[in-house]
Amino acid sequence: MKAERTRLVRLKRLETLRGIARQTALAEAGKAEARLAELEHLGSRTAALITGYAMRSDAQSGGDLARQRIYLGELERMVARNAADIARAREQADARAAQAAAAERSRAAAETRANATEARIARHESAASVPLGARPPRPT
C-alpha cells in the first residue's frame, strides 16, 4: 500500500511537470502562429504597395520612371524573401502545434495513470474497512 501511495505522489508530480511542459509548448505554438500572422500581413501589405506603384502613371521624366521600376523590383524581391519566410514560419508553427499536441497527450496519459492508481488505492482502503468473515446483519 505504501508503494502505491509513493507511486501516486510520483505520478501526480509527473502530471504537474507535463502540464507545465504543455503550457510551455502552447505558448511557443502561440508565438509561432503570431509570427506567421505578422509575416502574412506584411506580405499582403507589400503586395498592395506593388499594385499601387505599378498603377502609377505620374512619372515626369525617364529618371522618375526608372526609379519607380527599381523600387518595384526591390519590393518584388522583398515579397519573394517574405514568401520564403512565411513558408519557414508555417513549418515552425506546424511543428510547435504538433509538440503542443504531444505534450497534451503525455500529460493526459500521466493523469490517467494517476487516476487509476488513486482508484486502486481507494478500492484497497474500502476493502480493508470491511471486516473479513463478518456475518451480515439478520433481519428482525
MDTraj code that builds the backbone (N, CA, C; nanometers):
import mdtraj as md
import numpy as np

residues = "MET LYS ALA GLU ARG THR ARG LEU VAL ARG LEU LYS ARG LEU GLU THR LEU ARG GLY ILE ALA ARG GLN THR ALA LEU ALA GLU ALA GLY LYS ALA GLU ALA ARG LEU ALA GLU LEU GLU HIS LEU GLY SER ARG THR ALA ALA LEU ILE THR GLY TYR ALA MET ARG SER ASP ALA GLN SER GLY GLY ASP LEU ALA ARG GLN ARG ILE TYR LEU GLY GLU LEU GLU ARG MET VAL ALA ARG ASN ALA ALA ASP ILE ALA ARG ALA ARG GLU GLN ALA ASP ALA ARG ALA ALA GLN ALA ALA ALA ALA GLU ARG SER ARG ALA ALA ALA GLU THR ARG ALA ASN ALA THR GLU ALA ARG ILE ALA ARG HIS GLU SER ALA ALA SER VAL PRO LEU GLY ALA ARG PRO PRO ARG PRO THR".split()
xyz = np.array([
    [0.0829, -0.1188, 0.0000],
    [0.0000, 0.0000, 0.0000],
    [0.0877, 0.1256, 0.0000],
    [0.1975, 0.1206, 0.0752],
    [0.2861, 0.2362, 0.0795],
    [0.3480, 0.2603, -0.0580],
    [0.3801, 0.1518, -0.1273],
    [0.4360, 0.1649, -0.2626],
    [0.3352, 0.2312, -0.3561],
    [0.2081, 0.1969, -0.3398],
    [0.1037, 0.2584, -0.4230],
    [0.0934, 0.4082, -0.3957],
    [0.1005, 0.4463, -0.2710],
    [0.0933, 0.5891, -0.2360],
    [0.2154, 0.6646, -0.2891],
    [0.3312, 0.6014, -0.2788],
    [0.4526, 0.6630, -0.3333],
    [0.4399, 0.6782, -0.4844],
    [0.3861, 0.5764, -0.5482],
    [0.3645, 0.5819, -0.6932],
    [0.2662, 0.6931, -0.7281],
    [0.1609, 0.7079, -0.6479],
    [0.0625, 0.8122, -0.6738],
    [0.1263, 0.9507, -0.6619],
    [0.2075, 0.9712, -0.5601],
    [0.2750, 1.1007, -0.5435],
    [0.3646, 1.1284, -0.6644],
    [0.4385, 1.0260, -0.7073],
    [0.5263, 1.0424, -0.8223],
    [0.4467, 1.0727, -0.9486],
    [0.3344, 1.0031, -0.9678],
    [0.2506, 1.0282, -1.0859],
    [0.1882, 1.1674, -1.0836],
    [0.1481, 1.2134, -0.9668],
    [0.0924, 1.3498, -0.9567],
    [0.2001, 1.4528, -0.9910],
    [0.3219, 1.4295, -0.9424],
    [0.4325, 1.5204, -0.9734],
    [0.4616, 1.5186, -1.1226],
    [0.4610, 1.3985, -1.1819],
    [0.4837, 1.3856, -1.3257],
    [0.3743, 1.4562, -1.4050],
    [0.2513, 1.4425, -1.3604],
    [0.1398, 1.5114, -1.4271],
    [0.1586, 1.6625, -1.4207],
    [0.2021, 1.7126, -1.3058],
    [0.2263, 1.8564, -1.2917],
    [0.3368, 1.9026, -1.3858],
    [0.4451, 1.8270, -1.3904],
    [0.5558, 1.8636, -1.4800],
    [0.5130, 1.8608, -1.6259],
    [0.4368, 1.7609, -1.6626],
    [0.3901, 1.7531, -1.8013],
    [0.2876, 1.8616, -1.8318],
    [0.2140, 1.9047, -1.7315],
    [0.1233, 2.0186, -1.7502],
    [0.2005, 2.1462, -1.7775],
    [0.3116, 2.1624, -1.7052],
    [0.3972, 2.2798, -1.7289],
    [0.4572, 2.2731, -1.8688],
    [0.5029, 2.1543, -1.9088],
    [0.5578, 2.1377, -2.0439],
    [0.4521, 2.1679, -2.1495],
    [0.3291, 2.1285, -2.1214],
    [0.2185, 2.1562, -2.2141],
    [0.1951, 2.3059, -2.2268],
    [0.1953, 2.3754, -2.1142],
    [0.1756, 2.5208, -2.1172],
    [0.2876, 2.5890, -2.1960],
    [0.4100, 2.5431, -2.1750],
    [0.5236, 2.5990, -2.2482],
    [0.5095, 2.5732, -2.3976],
    [0.4705, 2.4512, -2.4325],
    [0.4522, 2.4177, -2.5740],
    [0.3401, 2.5002, -2.6364],
    [0.2329, 2.5214, -2.5616],
    [0.1232, 2.6048, -2.6129],
    [0.1676, 2.7494, -2.6324],
    [0.2479, 2.8006, -2.5393],
    [0.2984, 2.9381, -2.5525],
    [0.3882, 2.9502, -2.6755],
    [0.4748, 2.8519, -2.6956],
    [0.5623, 2.8534, -2.8128],
    [0.4810, 2.8427, -2.9420],
    [0.3781, 2.7605, -2.9410],
    [0.2924, 2.7478, -3.0593],
    [0.2212, 2.8797, -3.0873],
    [0.1770, 2.9468, -2.9818],
    [0.1115, 3.0767, -2.9991],
    [0.2061, 3.1801, -3.0580],
    [0.3305, 3.1809, -3.0111],
    [0.4298, 3.2749, -3.0657],
    [0.4564, 3.2457, -3.2127],
    [0.4674, 3.1180, -3.2462],
    [0.4924, 3.0814, -3.3858],
    [0.3751, 3.1211, -3.4745],
    [0.2534, 3.1021, -3.4253],
    [0.1352, 3.1428, -3.5025],
    [0.1299, 3.2949, -3.5186],
    [0.1661, 3.3670, -3.4135],
    [0.1668, 3.5135, -3.4213],
    [0.2703, 3.5613, -3.5229],
    [0.3875, 3.4978, -3.5227],
    [0.4920, 3.5343, -3.6188],
    [0.4443, 3.5063, -3.7612],
    [0.3791, 3.3943, -3.7808],
    [0.3252, 3.3615, -3.9127],
    [0.2226, 3.4655, -3.9568],
    [0.1349, 3.5052, -3.8664],
    [0.0332, 3.6057, -3.8998],
    [0.0984, 3.7394, -3.9351],
    [0.2031, 3.7768, -3.8611],
    [0.2739, 3.9024, -3.8922],
    [0.3341, 3.8975, -4.0319],
    [0.3990, 3.7868, -4.0647],
    [0.4616, 3.7752, -4.1964],
    [0.3583, 3.7739, -4.3080],
    [0.2451, 3.7077, -4.2860],
    [0.1401, 3.7082, -4.3880],
    [0.0825, 3.8482, -4.4072],
    [0.0671, 3.9213, -4.2962],
    [0.0173, 4.0589, -4.3053],
    [0.1185, 4.1460, -4.3805],
    [0.2462, 4.1288, -4.3500],
    [0.3497, 4.2043, -4.4199],
    [0.3480, 4.1721, -4.5687],
    [0.3298, 4.0460, -4.6025],
    [0.3238, 4.0064, -4.7434],
    [0.2070, 4.0705, -4.8161],
    [0.0923, 4.0744, -4.7498],
    [-0.0240, 4.1350, -4.8163],
    [-0.0068, 4.2863, -4.8308],
    [0.0529, 4.3502, -4.7321],
    [0.0764, 4.4959, -4.7427],
    [0.1776, 4.5268, -4.8522],
    [0.2816, 4.4439, -4.8621],
    [0.3826, 4.4660, -4.9665],
    [0.3211, 4.4429, -5.1046],
    [0.2371, 4.3418, -5.1171],
    [0.1698, 4.3172, -5.2453],
    [0.0793, 4.4354, -5.2815],
    [0.0135, 4.4936, -5.1822],
    [-0.0706, 4.6111, -5.2082],
    [0.0149, 4.7295, -5.2535],
    [0.1332, 4.7459, -5.1939],
    [0.2238, 4.8530, -5.2370],
    [0.2663, 4.8327, -5.3818],
    [0.2987, 4.7110, -5.4169],
    [0.3404, 4.6823, -5.5545],
    [0.2285, 4.7163, -5.6513],
    [0.1074, 4.6760, -5.6166],
    [-0.0070, 4.7055, -5.7031],
    [-0.0257, 4.8567, -5.7167],
    [-0.0144, 4.9271, -5.6063],
    [-0.0315, 5.0721, -5.6092],
    [0.0739, 5.1423, -5.6927],
    [0.2008, 5.1028, -5.6761],
    [0.3070, 5.1665, -5.7535],
    [0.3046, 5.1254, -5.8997],
    [0.2601, 5.0044, -5.9291],
    [0.2527, 4.9608, -6.0683],
    [0.1458, 5.0386, -6.1443],
    [0.0421, 5.0830, -6.0752],
    [-0.0673, 5.1566, -6.1388],
    [-0.0339, 5.3044, -6.1592],
    [0.0703, 5.3523, -6.0953],
    [0.1034, 5.4952, -6.1062],
    [0.1471, 5.5309, -6.2478],
    [0.1062, 5.6479, -6.2882],
    [0.1458, 5.6976, -6.4212],
    [0.1823, 5.8459, -6.4131],
    [0.2393, 5.8845, -6.2995],
    [0.2697, 6.0264, -6.2794],
    [0.4180, 6.0573, -6.2946],
    [0.4930, 5.9731, -6.3641],
    [0.6362, 5.9966, -6.3839],
    [0.6537, 6.1168, -6.4761],
    [0.7376, 6.2107, -6.4323],
    [0.7620, 6.3323, -6.5103],
    [0.8752, 6.3140, -6.6114],
    [0.9631, 6.2204, -6.5810],
    [1.0766, 6.2004, -6.6710],
    [1.1130, 6.0525, -6.6736],
    [1.2072, 6.0223, -6.7581],
    [1.2553, 5.8845, -6.7671],
    [1.3243, 5.8422, -6.6383],
    [1.3889, 5.9390, -6.5704],
    [1.4555, 5.9095, -6.4434],
    [1.3540, 5.8685, -6.3368],
    [1.2419, 5.9408, -6.3333],
    [1.1354, 5.9051, -6.2388],
    [1.0829, 5.7645, -6.2664],
    [1.0654, 5.7339, -6.3937],
    [1.0157, 5.6032, -6.4316],
    [1.1167, 5.4933, -6.3949],
    [1.2446, 5.5213, -6.4168],
    [1.3495, 5.4235, -6.3834],
    [1.3532, 5.3999, -6.2324],
    [1.3447, 5.5087, -6.1542],
    [1.3444, 5.4938, -6.0078],
    [1.2221, 5.4150, -5.9610],
    [1.1091, 5.4401, -6.0253],
    [0.9883, 5.3658, -5.9892],
    [1.0063, 5.2173, -6.0195],
    [1.0655, 5.1839, -6.1331],
    [1.0882, 5.0439, -6.1697],
    [1.1892, 4.9782, -6.0737],
    [1.2904, 5.0509, -6.0340],
    [1.3881, 4.9971, -5.9383],
    [1.3189, 4.9697, -5.8045],
    [1.2373, 5.0649, -5.7632],
    [1.1652, 5.0488, -5.6367],
    [1.0712, 4.9283, -5.6420],
    [1.0007, 4.9139, -5.7545],
    [0.9119, 4.7985, -5.7716],
    [0.9908, 4.6671, -5.7703],
    [1.1082, 4.6678, -5.8319],
    [1.1920, 4.5480, -5.8307],
    [1.2345, 4.5109, -5.6897],
    [1.2702, 4.6096, -5.6094],
    [1.3068, 4.5839, -5.4696],
    [1.1877, 4.5306, -5.3906],
    [1.0709, 4.5892, -5.4137],
    [0.9515, 4.5394, -5.3458],
    [0.9223, 4.3945, -5.3843],
    [0.9407, 4.3612, -5.5125],
    [0.9166, 4.2240, -5.5571],
    [1.0168, 4.1267, -5.4943],
    [1.1427, 4.1695, -5.4804],
    [1.2410, 4.0846, -5.4116],
    [1.2030, 4.0665, -5.2648],
    [1.1490, 4.1729, -5.2056],
    [1.1051, 4.1643, -5.0662],
    [0.9894, 4.0647, -5.0531],
    [0.8994, 4.0660, -5.1498],
    [0.7874, 3.9722, -5.1476],
    [0.8383, 3.8287, -5.1594],
    [0.9380, 3.8069, -5.2436],
    [0.9929, 3.6721, -5.2603],
    [1.0592, 3.6246, -5.1303],
    [1.1381, 3.7115, -5.0656],
    [1.2006, 3.6747, -4.9379],
    [1.0942, 3.6514, -4.8320],
    [0.9911, 3.7333, -4.8339],
    [0.8831, 3.7190, -4.7364],
    [0.8079, 3.5873, -4.7573],
    [0.7904, 3.5473, -4.8814],
    [0.7226, 3.4196, -4.9091],
    [0.8042, 3.3033, -4.8527],
    [0.9372, 3.3112, -4.8634],
    [1.0224, 3.2065, -4.8054],
    [1.0122, 3.2093, -4.6528],
    [1.0091, 3.3291, -4.5961],
    [0.9946, 3.3419, -4.4506],
    [0.8601, 3.2859, -4.4041],
    [0.7560, 3.3105, -4.4817],
    [0.6229, 3.2584, -4.4470],
    [0.6236, 3.1062, -4.4495],
    [0.6884, 3.0480, -4.5492],
    [0.6942, 2.9012, -4.5574],
    [0.7667, 2.8436, -4.4354],
    [0.8790, 2.9059, -4.3971],
    [0.9520, 2.8592, -4.2782],
    [0.8688, 2.8789, -4.1522],
    [0.8021, 2.9927, -4.1411],
    [0.7195, 3.0200, -4.0228],
    [0.6024, 2.9227, -4.0148],
    [0.5447, 2.8861, -4.1280],
    [0.4341, 2.7902, -4.1295],
    [0.4837, 2.6525, -4.0830],
    [0.6023, 2.6126, -4.1300],
    [0.6602, 2.4859, -4.0856],
    [0.6845, 2.4873, -3.9351],
    [0.7389, 2.5983, -3.8853],
    [0.7648, 2.6093, -3.7421],
    [0.6347, 2.6080, -3.6629],
    [0.5344, 2.6780, -3.7109],
    [0.4053, 2.6804, -3.6413],
    [0.3433, 2.5415, -3.6379],
    [0.3531, 2.4683, -3.7486],
    [0.3003, 2.3320, -3.7519],
    [0.3767, 2.2419, -3.6554],
    [0.5086, 2.2572, -3.6522],
    [0.5903, 2.1759, -3.5616],
    [0.5576, 2.2077, -3.4164],
    [0.5415, 2.3359, -3.3848],
    [0.5078, 2.3745, -3.2476],
    [0.3693, 2.3235, -3.2084],
    [0.2750, 2.3271, -3.3019],
    [0.1413, 2.2748, -3.2728],
    [0.1469, 2.1242, -3.2481],
    [0.2296, 2.0547, -3.3246],
    [0.2454, 1.9104, -3.3031],
    [0.3091, 1.8834, -3.1674],
    [0.4069, 1.9660, -3.1287],
    [0.4690, 1.9498, -2.9967],
    [0.3674, 1.9742, -2.8861],
    [0.2831, 2.0736, -2.9039],
    [0.1806, 2.1026, -2.8033],
    [0.0817, 1.9865, -2.7921],
    [0.0443, 1.9286, -2.9049],
    [-0.0474, 1.8147, -2.9020],
    [0.0176, 1.6938, -2.8345],
    [0.1449, 1.6718, -2.8622],
    [0.2163, 1.5606, -2.7989],
    [0.2284, 1.5837, -2.6486],
    [0.2540, 1.7078, -2.6091],
    [0.2636, 1.7393, -2.4664],
    [0.1296, 1.7171, -2.3970],
    [0.0206, 1.7499, -2.4639],
    [-0.1116, 1.7279, -2.4056],
    [-0.1398, 1.5784, -2.3918],
    [-0.1051, 1.5010, -2.4924],
    [-0.1252, 1.3559, -2.4838],
    [-0.0426, 1.2966, -2.3698],
    [0.0778, 1.3445, -2.3549],
    [0.1657, 1.2954, -2.2483],
    [0.1086, 1.3300, -2.1111],
    [0.0595, 1.4527, -2.0964],
    [0.0006, 1.4953, -1.9697],
    [-0.1256, 1.4151, -1.9403],
    [-0.2069, 1.3936, -2.0423],
    [-0.3303, 1.3173, -2.0236],
    [-0.3005, 1.1727, -1.9847],
    [-0.1945, 1.1155, -2.0419],
    [-0.1569, 0.9783, -2.0062],
    [-0.1135, 0.9719, -1.8598],
    [-0.0364, 1.0711, -1.8160],
    [0.0060, 1.0742, -1.6749],
    [-0.1150, 1.0922, -1.5838],
    [-0.2097, 1.1754, -1.6249],
    [-0.3306, 1.1962, -1.5455],
    [-0.4124, 1.0673, -1.5360],
    [-0.4232, 0.9961, -1.6468],
    [-0.4979, 0.8699, -1.6472],
    [-0.4337, 0.7682, -1.5535],
    [-0.3015, 0.7579, -1.5603],
    [-0.2322, 0.6640, -1.4706],
    [-0.2485, 0.7051, -1.3245],
    [-0.2422, 0.8349, -1.2963],
    [-0.2598, 0.8815, -1.1585],
    [-0.4008, 0.8529, -1.1091],
    [-0.4994, 0.8767, -1.1946],
    [-0.6380, 0.8484, -1.1554],
    [-0.6603, 0.6995, -1.1319],
    [-0.6003, 0.6146, -1.2145],
    [-0.6142, 0.4700, -1.1973],
    [-0.5495, 0.4253, -1.0665],
    [-0.4340, 0.4816, -1.0356],
    [-0.3666, 0.4465, -0.9098],
    [-0.4470, 0.4950, -0.7905],
    [-0.5022, 0.6136, -0.8016],
    [-0.5851, 0.6681, -0.6939],
    [-0.7092, 0.5807, -0.6715],
    [-0.7705, 0.5366, -0.7796],
    [-0.8887, 0.4494, -0.7686],
    [-0.8503, 0.3147, -0.7067],
    [-0.7334, 0.2624, -0.7442],
    [-0.6874, 0.1357, -0.6885],
    [-0.6638, 0.1490, -0.5378],
    [-0.6050, 0.2596, -0.4945],
    [-0.5833, 0.2838, -0.3517],
    [-0.7170, 0.2942, -0.2791],
    [-0.8131, 0.3632, -0.3398],
    [-0.9450, 0.3780, -0.2776],
    [-1.0134, 0.2422, -0.2645],
    [-0.9996, 0.1566, -0.3672],
    [-1.0588, 0.0231, -0.3581],
    [-0.9942, -0.0591, -0.2469],
    [-0.8628, -0.0473, -0.2346],
    [-0.7925, -0.1199, -0.1282],
    [-0.8364, -0.0712, 0.0094],
    [-0.8518, 0.0592, 0.0224],
    [-0.8929, 0.1157, 0.1516],
    [-1.0347, 0.0740, 0.1863],
    [-1.1232, 0.0754, 0.0864],
    [-1.2607, 0.0370, 0.1155],
    [-1.2704, -0.1129, 0.1452],
    [-1.1899, -0.1923, 0.0781],
    [-1.1896, -0.3355, 0.1044],
    [-1.1315, -0.3647, 0.2426],
    [-1.0358, -0.2847, 0.2849],
    [-0.9736, -0.3056, 0.4155],
    [-1.0677, -0.2652, 0.5288],
    [-1.1626, -0.1789, 0.5014],
    [-1.2533, -0.1336, 0.6072],
    [-1.3651, -0.2336, 0.6339],
    [-1.3875, -0.3280, 0.5438],
    [-1.4895, -0.4311, 0.5638],
    [-1.4246, -0.5457, 0.6404],
    [-1.4765, -0.5818, 0.7574],
    [-1.4155, -0.6913, 0.8330],
    [-1.4389, -0.8233, 0.7608],
    [-1.3346, -0.9036, 0.7576],
    [-1.3434, -1.0321, 0.6895],
    [-1.4159, -1.1322, 0.7782],
    [-1.4996, -1.2099, 0.7201],
    [-1.5709, -1.3135, 0.7930],
    [-1.6840, -1.2615, 0.8791],
    [-1.7199, -1.1402, 0.8653],
    [-1.8286, -1.0853, 0.9444],
    [-1.9618, -1.1351, 0.8888],
    [-2.0532, -1.1581, 0.9776],
    [-2.1864, -1.2025, 0.9363],
    [-2.2677, -1.0825, 0.8911],
    [-2.3490, -1.1054, 0.7908],
    [-2.4393, -0.9969, 0.7552],
    [-2.5447, -0.9812, 0.8639],
    [-2.5919, -0.8617, 0.8822],
    [-2.6928, -0.8397, 0.9862],
    [-2.8201, -0.9187, 0.9560],
    [-2.8811, -0.9742, 1.0636],
    [-3.0044, -1.0516, 1.0465],
    [-3.1247, -0.9579, 1.0514],
    [-3.2187, -0.9873, 0.9662],
    [-3.3403, -0.9049, 0.9726],
    [-3.4201, -0.9435, 1.0968],
    [-3.4755, -0.8492, 1.1632],
    [-3.5546, -0.8738, 1.2836],
    [-3.7004, -0.8700, 1.2597],
])
top = md.Topology()
chain = top.add_chain()
for i, resn in enumerate(residues, 1):
    res = top.add_residue(resn, chain, resSeq=i)
    for name in ("N", "CA", "C"):
        top.add_atom(name, md.element.get_by_symbol(name[0]), res)
traj = md.Trajectory(xyz[None], top)
